Amino acid sequence: MTSALKTSEDPVSERKKLYMSERQIPQLFEALMAAIMNNEPDDHYDFIIESLTKMKQQKLPLRWDTFIQMHDNNK
């Protein structure tokens, strides 16, 4: 009898975890959440779009406070 639950040995799950890790997706969302909480923008959609656009254009390194520093410099 096989279990319906996936284990950590599932190659698809491992590939997806590796994909997320290599691209720093959890860290990206953490940095965006920290900046949103710090700045409390009126339009959070524009804030996120602007932040990601600047990061990509300026090739900024990703840290937990990347977007906080980015927007603090604009003040």
C-alpha angles and dihedrals in degrees: 000000000000125000120241089215119095117233129212086258092066105121093213093053092046091050091051092048090050091049091052093045096047091051094044092232096158091049091049092055091044090054092047092048092049091051093047091050091047097045102031092205119204090227108036093181093059090043092055094044092048092047095050092044092052092046092052095044094046094038090227120184115249116247130152090260099039094113095039090057091043093056096037088060089057093059 
